[in-house]
Amino acid sequence: MIARCLASVIFLLAANAFANDHVVGCADRKNAELNKLEKVHALNGIRVFYTEVAPVSGKDHRLPEQSQADANANGVPDFIENIAIQADVARKVYNALGFTDPTLTQKYLAVKYIDINVMNIQPNGLAFNSPVRYSAAPGRGEACTLRVDISTQLEAQVIGSAKKPVQATFTRYWFVVAHEVFHLYQYGQTPLKRSWWMEPSARLMEYAFRLQAHYPSGMSTYKLPASRNELNSKVVALPNGPDAMRFWTKMAMLHDGGQDVMRMSDELLQARYTDGQPVLKDNKFIGYAFLQSFMNELKTNENLISHNNNRRVQARSERGQTSPSNDSFIIKSIQATLKSTRVNSPEVASFMSVEP
């Protein structure tokens, strides 16, 4: 009898471990810079942390003067409110377009909030892969979160050409929050963290928020790579280069067949920043159908990936997730997605012959 009970317990424990095999634990971490962010503005499961206090030492994360305005006098800087608004609308748009919210994926079942830290950092934005809690930092509590960092200096920049400099107002010219939020969707769907697919496709998703006219130049003459060497040199090696963006845009155009209208709810189409600027600049956008199909292919191909120690894909090391050895699976997924469109041309046939 005792043996039978022990066997049942062991079976239940094993079954539970198997069921939760893809669920990533939430690490409790400490960060001296996050401890400086004493203020929080929350919106629909998104928490934006910032500071109005001068630091005792180290980096100063206070907003520059031009980003401290509080035109609606609600006690929260407009810049902070607008970061939360863009993140909230981005999440709703991505979900409406058919992408799986990261908090609904097996990897992030423990996650309660997306936390955005507005900090004095060199990049415009960063998205982190691991679910974490910072229980020692002000206002965080014990909640498991996904972390995004956004620069305090976005509106301090002057953008545009030297002949036509433009002060970089967040509500008109910045889509970096939507970009970083989409990285969380990518992380939740697949562990294959290769920059040459993640960066250009996240930039492509920014165009859901831009005017249609801002798609990359040179598309009318752009041709897909005809060899693995060409793909490697122009796209894989240069994930932030113009050809990488053109490559993914061309894939989107081939897949979507010119169907570039987002069917969004009136609520989203009418969403506004604090200054009245629309969050979605129009409802024209290509790319979501291709990216959704491609990411589903990647997820399917995870079953084909073997690792030396036979661990589950989600448990692989950071080095394993970013390894160039994953490129063949990414290429196969792109080709399978393109094949499903049944688009036929010499250019497509040439790319389809590229060896993964």
C-alpha positions as CSV (number, residue, x, y, z in Angstrom):
1,M,0.0,0.0,0.0
2,I,2.8,2.4,1.0
3,A,4.7,1.5,-2.1
4,R,1.6,2.2,-4.2
5,C,1.2,5.6,-2.6
6,L,4.8,6.5,-3.1
7,A,4.5,5.5,-6.8
8,S,1.4,7.7,-7.2
9,V,3.2,10.7,-5.6
10,I,6.3,10.2,-7.8
11,F,4.0,9.9,-10.9
12,L,2.1,13.1,-10.0
13,L,5.3,15.0,-9.4
14,A,6.8,13.8,-12.7
15,A,3.6,14.7,-14.5
16,N,3.6,18.2,-13.0
17,A,7.2,18.7,-13.8
18,F,6.5,17.7,-17.4
19,A,3.5,20.0,-17.7
20,N,5.6,23.0,-16.4
21,D,8.7,22.1,-18.3
22,H,8.4,25.2,-20.6
23,V,7.4,27.6,-17.8
24,V,10.4,29.8,-17.0
25,G,10.9,30.6,-13.3
26,C,10.9,34.2,-12.1
27,A,14.3,35.3,-10.8
28,D,14.5,37.7,-7.9
29,R,17.2,40.3,-8.7
30,K,18.7,43.5,-7.3
31,N,19.6,46.5,-9.3
32,A,21.0,49.7,-7.8
33,E,19.8,51.9,-10.7
34,L,16.3,50.6,-10.5
35,N,16.3,51.4,-6.8
36,K,16.5,55.1,-7.8
37,L,13.1,55.0,-9.6
38,E,10.7,55.9,-6.8
39,K,7.7,57.0,-9.0
40,V,5.3,54.7,-10.9
41,H,2.5,55.3,-13.4
42,A,0.4,52.3,-14.2
43,L,-1.9,51.5,-17.1
44,N,-3.6,48.2,-17.9
45,G,-0.9,45.9,-16.7
46,I,1.9,48.2,-17.7
47,R,3.9,50.0,-15.0
48,V,6.2,52.9,-16.0
49,F,8.9,53.7,-13.3
50,Y,10.7,57.0,-13.2
51,T,12.3,59.5,-10.8
52,E,12.1,63.1,-9.8
53,V,14.8,62.9,-7.2
54,A,18.5,63.8,-7.7
55,P,20.7,60.7,-7.0
56,V,23.1,60.5,-4.1
57,S,25.7,59.1,-6.5
58,G,26.0,57.6,-9.9
59,K,23.7,58.2,-12.9
60,D,21.0,60.8,-12.8
61,H,17.8,59.3,-14.2
62,R,15.6,62.4,-13.9
63,L,13.9,63.6,-17.1
64,P,15.5,66.5,-19.0
65,E,13.6,69.8,-18.8
66,Q,11.7,69.4,-22.1
67,S,10.2,66.1,-20.9
68,Q,9.0,67.3,-17.5
69,A,5.9,69.1,-18.7
70,D,2.6,68.1,-17.2
71,A,0.1,69.9,-19.4
72,N,-2.9,68.1,-17.9
73,A,-1.7,68.8,-14.4
74,N,-2.4,65.3,-13.1
75,G,1.0,65.0,-11.4
76,V,2.5,62.7,-14.0
77,P,4.9,64.1,-16.7
78,D,3.3,63.9,-20.1
79,F,6.4,62.0,-21.4
80,I,5.7,59.2,-18.9
81,E,2.0,59.1,-19.7
82,N,2.7,58.9,-23.4
83,I,5.2,56.0,-22.9
84,A,2.5,54.1,-21.1
85,I,-0.1,55.0,-23.8
86,Q,2.1,53.8,-26.6
87,A,3.0,50.5,-24.8
88,D,-0.7,49.9,-24.0
89,V,-1.9,50.6,-27.6
90,A,1.0,48.5,-29.0
91,R,0.0,45.6,-26.9
92,K,-3.7,45.9,-28.0
93,V,-2.7,46.3,-31.6
94,Y,-0.4,43.2,-31.6
95,N,-3.0,41.1,-29.9
96,A,-5.7,42.3,-32.4
97,L,-3.4,41.4,-35.3
98,G,-3.2,37.8,-34.0
99,F,0.1,37.7,-32.1
100,T,0.1,35.9,-28.8
101,D,0.4,38.2,-25.8
102,P,3.7,37.3,-24.1
103,T,2.0,36.8,-20.7
104,L,-0.2,34.1,-22.3
105,T,2.7,32.1,-23.6
106,Q,4.0,29.0,-21.7
107,K,7.3,30.8,-21.1
108,Y,5.8,33.7,-19.3
109,L,2.8,32.3,-17.4
110,A,4.2,33.7,-14.1
111,V,4.4,37.3,-15.4
112,K,1.9,39.8,-14.1
113,Y,3.3,43.2,-15.4
114,I,5.3,44.7,-18.2
115,D,7.6,47.1,-16.4
116,I,9.1,50.0,-18.3
117,N,12.0,51.8,-16.6
118,V,12.7,55.3,-17.9
119,M,16.4,55.7,-17.3
120,N,19.5,57.5,-18.5
121,I,20.8,54.8,-20.8
122,Q,22.8,55.0,-24.1
123,P,20.4,53.0,-26.3
124,N,17.0,54.4,-27.1
125,G,15.4,51.2,-25.7
126,L,16.2,47.7,-24.4
127,A,13.9,44.7,-23.9
128,F,15.0,41.8,-21.6
129,N,14.2,38.1,-22.1
130,S,14.0,36.8,-18.6
131,P,11.0,37.1,-16.3
132,V,12.2,38.8,-13.2
133,R,11.2,40.5,-9.9
134,Y,12.9,43.4,-8.3
135,S,11.4,43.2,-4.8
136,A,13.9,45.5,-3.2
137,A,13.1,48.4,-5.7
138,P,10.5,50.9,-4.7
139,G,6.9,50.1,-5.6
140,R,7.7,46.7,-7.3
141,G,6.4,44.2,-4.7
142,E,6.8,40.5,-5.4
143,A,5.2,40.6,-8.8
144,C,6.9,38.7,-11.7
145,T,7.6,41.1,-14.6
146,L,9.0,41.5,-18.0
147,R,11.5,44.4,-18.2
148,V,11.9,47.1,-20.8
149,D,14.2,50.1,-20.4
150,I,13.5,53.4,-22.3
151,S,15.9,56.4,-22.5
152,T,15.1,59.6,-20.7
153,Q,16.8,61.5,-23.5
154,L,14.5,60.8,-26.4
155,E,13.0,64.3,-26.6
156,A,16.5,65.9,-25.9
157,Q,17.6,64.7,-29.3
158,V,17.5,66.6,-32.6
159,I,16.6,64.3,-35.5
160,G,16.3,64.7,-39.3
161,S,18.9,66.0,-41.7
162,A,21.4,68.8,-41.0
163,K,19.4,71.0,-43.4
164,K,16.1,70.2,-41.7
165,P,16.7,69.5,-38.0
166,V,13.6,68.5,-36.0
167,Q,13.2,68.5,-32.2
168,A,12.3,64.9,-31.4
169,T,8.9,65.1,-29.8
170,F,7.9,61.7,-28.5
171,T,4.2,61.8,-29.7
172,R,5.2,62.6,-33.3
173,Y,8.6,60.9,-34.0
174,W,9.2,58.1,-31.5
175,F,8.0,54.4,-31.9
176,V,10.7,52.8,-29.8
177,V,8.3,51.7,-27.1
178,A,6.2,49.8,-29.6
179,H,9.4,48.3,-31.0
180,E,10.6,47.1,-27.6
181,V,7.2,45.7,-26.6
182,F,7.2,43.6,-29.8
183,H,10.5,42.1,-28.7
184,L,8.7,40.6,-25.7
185,Y,6.2,39.0,-28.2
186,Q,9.2,37.5,-30.0
187,Y,10.8,36.2,-26.8
188,G,7.6,34.6,-25.7
189,Q,7.1,32.8,-29.0
190,T,10.6,31.4,-29.7
191,P,14.0,31.1,-28.1
192,L,15.8,31.7,-31.4
193,K,17.2,35.1,-30.5
194,R,19.1,36.0,-33.7
195,S,19.3,39.8,-34.4
196,W,18.9,39.5,-38.1
197,W,15.3,38.4,-37.8
198,M,14.4,40.1,-34.5
199,E,15.6,43.6,-35.1
200,P,14.3,44.2,-38.7
201,S,11.0,42.6,-37.9
202,A,10.5,44.6,-34.7
203,R,11.3,47.7,-36.8
204,L,8.7,46.5,-39.4
205,M,6.1,46.4,-36.6
206,E,6.8,50.0,-35.8
207,Y,5.2,50.8,-39.1
208,A,1.8,50.0,-37.6
209,F,2.3,53.3,-35.8
210,R,3.9,55.3,-38.6
211,L,2.5,56.9,-41.7
212,Q,2.5,54.5,-44.6
213,A,4.8,56.8,-46.6
214,H,7.7,56.0,-44.2
215,Y,8.4,52.5,-45.5
216,P,12.0,52.1,-46.4
217,S,13.3,53.6,-49.6
218,G,14.6,51.5,-52.5
219,M,11.9,48.9,-52.4
220,S,11.0,49.3,-56.1
221,T,14.4,48.0,-57.2
222,Y,15.2,45.6,-54.3
223,K,15.8,42.0,-55.1
224,L,15.9,39.1,-52.6
225,P,19.3,37.4,-51.9
226,A,20.0,34.7,-54.5
227,S,22.6,32.8,-52.4
228,R,23.5,32.0,-48.8
229,N,26.6,34.2,-49.1
230,E,24.5,37.2,-50.2
231,L,22.0,36.6,-47.4
232,N,24.8,36.4,-44.9
233,S,26.7,39.4,-46.0
234,K,23.7,41.8,-46.6
235,V,21.2,40.7,-44.0
236,V,22.5,38.3,-41.3
237,A,25.8,40.3,-40.8
238,L,24.0,43.7,-40.9
239,P,20.7,43.3,-38.9
240,N,20.3,47.1,-38.6
241,G,21.3,47.8,-42.1
242,P,19.1,49.0,-44.9
243,D,19.1,45.7,-46.8
244,A,17.9,43.8,-43.7
245,M,14.9,46.1,-43.5
246,R,14.2,45.8,-47.2
247,F,14.5,42.0,-47.0
248,W,11.8,41.7,-44.4
249,T,9.6,44.4,-46.0
250,K,9.8,42.5,-49.3
251,M,8.8,39.3,-47.6
252,A,5.8,41.1,-46.0
253,M,4.8,42.6,-49.4
254,L,5.0,39.2,-51.1
255,H,3.0,37.5,-48.3
256,D,0.3,40.2,-47.8
257,G,-0.3,40.8,-51.6
258,G,-1.0,44.5,-51.1
259,Q,-3.6,43.9,-48.3
260,D,-2.3,46.7,-46.1
261,V,-5.3,47.9,-44.1
262,M,-5.4,47.2,-40.4
263,R,-8.9,46.5,-39.2
264,M,-8.7,48.0,-35.8
265,S,-11.4,48.9,-33.4
266,D,-12.6,52.5,-33.2
267,E,-11.1,52.7,-29.7
268,L,-7.6,52.0,-31.1
269,L,-8.0,54.2,-34.2
270,Q,-9.1,57.0,-31.9
271,A,-6.4,56.5,-29.3
272,R,-4.6,59.8,-28.5
273,Y,-1.5,60.9,-26.7
274,T,-1.8,63.7,-24.0
275,D,-1.3,66.4,-26.7
276,G,-4.0,65.0,-28.9
277,Q,-1.7,63.4,-31.4
278,P,-3.0,60.0,-32.7
279,V,-1.1,57.0,-31.6
280,L,-1.8,55.2,-34.9
281,K,-0.9,57.7,-37.6
282,D,-3.1,55.8,-40.1
283,N,-4.5,52.3,-40.5
284,K,-2.2,51.2,-43.4
285,F,0.3,48.5,-42.5
286,I,1.9,45.5,-44.2
287,G,3.8,42.8,-42.5
288,Y,1.7,41.4,-39.7
289,A,0.3,38.4,-41.7
290,F,3.8,37.4,-42.8
291,L,5.3,37.8,-39.4
292,Q,2.6,35.9,-37.7
293,S,3.0,33.0,-40.2
294,F,6.8,33.1,-39.9
295,M,6.8,33.1,-36.1
296,N,4.3,30.1,-36.1
297,E,6.7,28.3,-38.4
298,L,9.6,29.0,-36.1
299,K,7.6,27.6,-33.2
300,T,6.9,24.5,-35.2
301,N,10.5,24.1,-36.1
302,E,11.6,24.2,-32.5
303,N,10.8,20.5,-32.4
304,L,13.5,19.9,-35.0
305,I,16.2,21.6,-32.9
306,S,18.5,19.3,-31.0
307,H,20.9,20.4,-28.4
308,N,24.0,18.6,-27.2
309,N,22.6,17.9,-23.7
310,N,19.1,17.3,-25.0
311,R,17.5,20.1,-22.9
312,R,14.2,21.7,-23.7
313,V,14.6,24.6,-26.1
314,Q,13.3,27.2,-23.6
315,A,16.0,26.2,-21.1
316,R,18.9,26.7,-23.5
317,S,21.7,29.0,-22.5
318,E,21.8,32.6,-23.9
319,R,24.7,31.4,-26.1
320,G,22.5,28.6,-27.4
321,Q,19.7,31.0,-28.1
322,T,21.8,33.5,-30.1
323,S,24.0,30.9,-31.8
324,P,24.5,31.2,-35.6
325,S,23.7,27.5,-35.8
326,N,20.0,28.5,-35.5
327,D,20.2,30.4,-38.8
328,S,19.3,27.3,-40.8
329,F,16.0,26.9,-38.9
330,I,15.2,30.6,-39.4
331,I,15.9,30.3,-43.2
332,K,13.7,27.2,-43.4
333,S,10.9,29.0,-41.6
334,I,11.1,32.0,-44.0
335,Q,11.1,29.7,-47.0
336,A,8.2,27.7,-45.7
337,T,6.2,30.9,-45.0
338,L,7.0,32.3,-48.5
339,K,6.1,28.9,-50.1
340,S,2.6,29.1,-48.4
341,T,1.9,32.3,-50.4
342,R,2.2,30.5,-53.7
343,V,3.9,33.5,-55.1
344,N,5.8,32.5,-58.2
345,S,8.5,34.5,-59.9
346,P,12.2,34.0,-60.9
347,E,13.2,36.2,-57.9
348,V,11.2,34.1,-55.4
349,A,12.4,30.8,-57.0
350,S,16.0,32.0,-56.7
351,F,15.6,32.7,-53.0
352,M,13.8,29.5,-52.4
353,S,16.9,27.7,-53.7
354,V,19.1,29.3,-51.1
355,E,20.6,26.5,-49.0
356,P,19.6,26.7,-45.3
